[in-house]
């Protein structure tokens, strides 16, 4: 695949993820290519499970599919992950919960740190970095959520209790000044809270756009969060709000 094709497909994916179901003709105009070329791009993205291509339209893939989430704003997520990687020392053990930024962090750790043990409830993360020679993974058990490829429930809670770490890295689906960071799945949010009990610091990795969204269920209150790593577009008032509560904000 050429760089031009890759950039075009990234643009298509981000537009469809942001805007929802979109006519093929509109995407062709957006990218400046013919509908024939555009359909080839859509077929490739559909094969990867990132979108659905049907009846002259493109629609987002599942919002909980990790491949889909990983590809959206990939460059921004990579920068966030690199900042998080800088907080981890060689030889350290860390917990990492499921999420796209978290998956890229796990990859960064396996590529640039020595003897780091990653304790995770994400089968996706375990598979994502399994071929990297420095990867050392402990996969927590639990009830398996097929689409998100993550372990949740009482067994995951029991497994997490077997470890004590300095840092837990998690993602978030939304933000509320009343309840704290939020998630979209009750079982996963409950598992995050269980994992947080085993860590001295809980660090959130999230894109700035999540500060404008409201998740379905509370994830963690502000008192349970040590730091947030995000991009440079975090609203200044939200950054001040976090700082006033003793939460360090790192920006790419």
PERATA-V201930 format. One record per residue. N is the residue number from 0. RES is the residue in one letter. SS is DSSP state (hx for helix, st for strand, lp for the rest). PHI is phi in degrees with one decimal (999 if undefined). Layout:
n: {N;N}
res: {RES;RES}
ss: {SS;SS}
phi: {PHI;PHI}
This chain:
n: {0;1;2;3;4;5;6;7;8;9;10;11;12;13;14;15;16;17;18;19;20;21;22;23;24;25;26;27;28;29;30;31;32;33;34;35;36;37;38;39;40;41;42;43;44;45;46;47;48;49;50;51;52;53;54;55;56;57;58;59;60;61;62;63;64;65;66;67;68;69;70;71;72;73;74;75;76;77;78;79;80;81;82;83;84;85;86;87;88;89;90;91;92;93;94;95;96;97;98;99;100;101;102;103;104;105;106;107;108;109;110;111;112;113;114;115;116;117;118;119;120;121;122;123;124;125;126;127;128;129;130;131;132;133;134;135;136;137;138;139;140;141;142;143;144;145;146;147;148;149;150;151;152;153;154;155;156;157;158;159;160;161;162;163;164;165;166;167;168;169;170;171;172;173;174;175;176;177;178;179;180;181;182;183;184;185;186;187;188;189;190;191;192;193;194;195;196;197;198;199;200;201;202;203;204;205;206;207;208;209;210;211;212;213;214;215;216;217;218;219;220;221;222;223;224;225;226;227;228;229;230;231;232;233;234;235;236;237;238;239;240;241;242;243;244;245;246;247;248;249;250;251}
res: {X;X;X;X;X;X;X;X;X;X;X;X;X;X;X;X;X;X;X;X;X;X;X;X;X;X;X;X;X;X;X;X;X;X;X;X;X;X;X;X;X;X;X;X;X;X;X;X;X;X;X;X;X;X;X;X;X;X;X;X;X;X;X;X;X;X;X;X;X;X;X;X;X;X;X;X;X;X;X;X;X;X;X;X;X;X;X;X;X;X;X;X;X;X;X;X;X;X;X;X;X;X;X;X;X;X;X;X;X;X;X;X;X;X;X;X;X;X;X;X;X;X;X;X;X;X;X;X;X;X;X;X;X;X;X;X;X;X;X;X;X;X;X;X;X;X;X;X;X;X;X;X;X;X;X;X;X;X;X;X;X;X;X;X;X;X;X;X;X;X;X;X;X;X;X;X;X;X;X;X;X;X;X;X;X;X;X;X;X;X;X;X;X;X;X;X;X;X;X;X;X;X;X;X;X;X;X;X;X;X;X;X;X;X;X;X;X;X;X;X;X;X;X;X;X;X;X;X;X;X;X;X;X;X;X;X;X;X;X;X;X;X;X;X;X;X;X;X;X;X;X;X}
ss: {lp;lp;hx;hx;hx;hx;hx;hx;hx;hx;hx;hx;hx;hx;hx;hx;hx;hx;hx;lp;lp;st;st;hx;hx;hx;hx;hx;hx;hx;hx;lp;lp;lp;hx;hx;hx;hx;hx;hx;hx;hx;hx;hx;hx;hx;hx;lp;lp;lp;st;st;st;st;lp;lp;st;st;st;st;lp;lp;lp;lp;lp;hx;hx;hx;hx;hx;hx;lp;lp;hx;hx;hx;hx;hx;hx;hx;hx;hx;hx;hx;hx;lp;lp;lp;lp;lp;lp;lp;st;st;st;st;lp;lp;lp;hx;hx;hx;hx;hx;hx;hx;hx;hx;hx;hx;hx;hx;lp;lp;lp;lp;st;st;st;st;lp;st;hx;hx;hx;hx;hx;hx;lp;lp;lp;lp;lp;lp;lp;st;st;st;st;lp;lp;lp;st;st;st;lp;lp;lp;lp;st;st;st;lp;hx;hx;hx;hx;hx;hx;hx;lp;lp;lp;lp;st;st;st;st;st;st;lp;lp;lp;st;st;st;lp;lp;lp;st;st;st;st;lp;lp;hx;hx;hx;hx;hx;hx;hx;hx;hx;hx;hx;lp;lp;st;st;st;st;st;st;st;lp;lp;hx;hx;hx;hx;hx;lp;lp;lp;lp;st;st;st;st;lp;hx;hx;hx;lp;lp;st;st;st;st;lp;lp;lp;lp;lp;hx;hx;hx;hx;hx;hx;hx;hx;hx;lp;lp;lp;st;st;st;st;lp}
phi: {999;-78.2;-60.3;-64.9;-63.6;-61.9;-65.5;-64.7;-67.6;-64.0;-64.9;-60.9;-61.2;-65.6;-66.0;-67.4;-63.3;-77.5;-95.7;86.7;-54.5;-136.4;-66.9;-59.7;-63.1;-67.9;-67.5;-64.2;-63.8;-63.2;-96.3;73.7;-125.1;-72.0;-65.0;-64.0;-64.7;-61.7;-64.4;-63.7;-62.0;-64.5;-62.3;-65.2;-66.4;-69.8;-60.8;-81.9;79.8;-87.6;-140.5;-118.3;-114.7;-153.8;50.2;72.5;-135.4;-120.0;-130.9;-61.2;-71.9;-58.7;-68.0;-104.2;-76.1;-65.6;-63.1;-64.4;-65.9;-65.4;-78.7;-79.2;57.7;-57.8;-61.9;-64.7;-63.8;-63.9;-65.6;-62.2;-63.7;-66.9;-63.3;-62.8;-59.9;-65.5;-88.7;-108.1;-97.3;-55.6;82.2;-84.6;-106.6;-132.1;-99.1;-133.8;-85.7;-63.9;154.2;-70.3;-61.2;-67.1;-64.2;-68.6;-59.7;-57.7;-64.6;-59.8;-64.6;-68.3;-88.3;-121.8;-120.4;-107.4;57.7;-90.0;-97.7;-104.3;-102.1;-142.1;-100.5;-103.7;-66.5;-61.8;-61.5;-58.3;-74.0;-62.7;-112.4;-62.2;-87.8;-80.5;-61.4;-86.4;-69.8;-126.4;-122.5;-113.4;-99.7;-71.2;-83.1;148.8;-75.3;-91.3;-91.3;-61.9;-70.2;-80.5;56.9;-135.9;-97.2;-138.0;94.0;-63.5;-68.2;-61.1;-62.9;-64.3;-62.5;-62.4;-64.6;-79.0;-133.4;-129.6;-130.5;-78.2;-131.5;-118.2;-108.7;-136.0;-100.2;-149.7;-99.9;-167.1;-148.7;-141.3;-70.5;-87.9;-111.8;100.0;-73.7;-129.4;-125.6;-107.1;-132.8;-62.0;-64.7;-68.3;-64.1;-63.8;-66.3;-58.8;-63.5;-65.6;-66.9;-63.1;-65.3;-98.8;-122.7;-71.9;-130.1;-114.3;-120.4;-96.4;-109.8;-157.1;-72.4;-63.6;-64.2;-68.0;-71.4;-100.0;-112.5;-119.0;-74.1;-81.6;-134.3;-61.7;-101.0;-145.5;-72.1;-61.4;-65.8;-95.6;-115.3;-92.4;-154.2;-128.1;-114.9;-145.4;-97.4;-71.8;-96.0;-60.1;-57.7;-54.9;-68.3;-73.9;-64.3;-64.5;-58.3;-68.2;-60.7;-64.5;-102.7;77.9;-99.1;-75.1;-111.6;-104.9;-122.6;-80.3}
